[in-house]
Amino acid sequence: MPKSKAWIKERKNEYYYKKAKAENYRSRATYKLSQTINKYHFIKYGDVVVDLGAAPGGWIQAARKVAGKKGFVLGVDLKPIEPFVQPYIRTIVADITETETINQIQSFLPRKADVVLSDMSPNISGVWEVDHAKQIDLATKALETAQKILRPDGTFFVKVFEGDLMNDFVKKLKQQFEEVKLIKPKASRAQSSEMYILALGFKAPENEINFQKTATHTN
Ligand SMILES: C[S@@+](CC[C@H](N)C(=O)[O-])C[C@H]1O[C@@H](n2cnc3c(N)ncnc32)[C@H](O)[C@@H]1O
């Protein structure tokens, strides 16, 4: 939906928008991730991080600040992301709803991911039920991707819009992760129905855990 002039003017005067410009971050969204990392410390130095719906790259900047040069950050989006100079940051143009995207992601990763992030949003139609359903669909796709690329005990951090479908999604997460928290970062507008879910301690399928144990024994 095209943004109105009033919307654009209001955004440009907004605190986090100005802060992001002043601090050279690519988006105000950067602060939603950095505030949550600062509180829950779920990205660590050396981590492999996959960021789904990463354009223009604000979350990549926040993640790489913590993961550092011993880590690796892969950003994925439908839109091209202006390249980063650091060799430990890669970006690809891909659609998470397409089945072949998972192979593309896996081909870039040095090992299983410690953290999978998703800030993916659909094009907003303005019809609340439609947007909520589309958002949960994208979050579900992000979860399916995370199931394939996360290491056992890894972390998943995902955006949703509040609504009746969210509860079922949270239930699904609770079956697959040790701990699930609902989060509204300060930088997320109070009037927006956007929420984030932090899912800690991925319960990887048995065969995956056995594979990892065997790999450690033979090393
Ligand atoms: C809110 S923006 C992400 C902002 C980003 N976290 C940042 O800090 O710069 C949401 C992104 O999700 C992407 N997206 C939506 N559907 C997608 C899909 N099916 N596959 C990949 N990316 C998608 C959009 O292209 C958009 O760039």
The ligand as a Gaussian input file, in Angstrom:
#p B3LYP/6-31G(d) Opt

LIG

0 1
 C       10.495000      -4.999000       8.090000
 S       11.484000      -5.454000       6.738000
 C       12.936000      -6.049000       7.524000
 C       13.799000      -4.970000       8.127000
 C       15.140000      -5.494000       8.612000
 N       14.987000      -6.337000       9.801000
 C       16.115000      -4.393000       8.938000
 O       16.405000      -4.179000      10.118000
 O       16.624000      -3.747000       8.021000
 C       10.697000      -6.926000       6.190000
 C       11.346000      -7.605000       5.001000
 O       10.748000      -8.883000       4.797000
 C       10.960000      -9.211000       3.436000
 N       10.143000     -10.357000       3.013000
 C        8.794000     -10.438000       2.972000
 N        8.407000     -11.629000       2.477000
 C        9.547000     -12.345000       2.227000
 C        9.798000     -13.633000       1.681000
 N        8.797000     -14.441000       1.311000
 N       11.081000     -14.037000       1.547000
 C       12.106000     -13.216000       1.902000
 N       11.922000     -11.968000       2.417000
 C       10.657000     -11.533000       2.572000
 C       10.569000      -7.905000       2.733000
 O       11.092000      -7.866000       1.418000
 C       11.171000      -6.854000       3.668000
 O       12.412000      -6.390000       3.204000

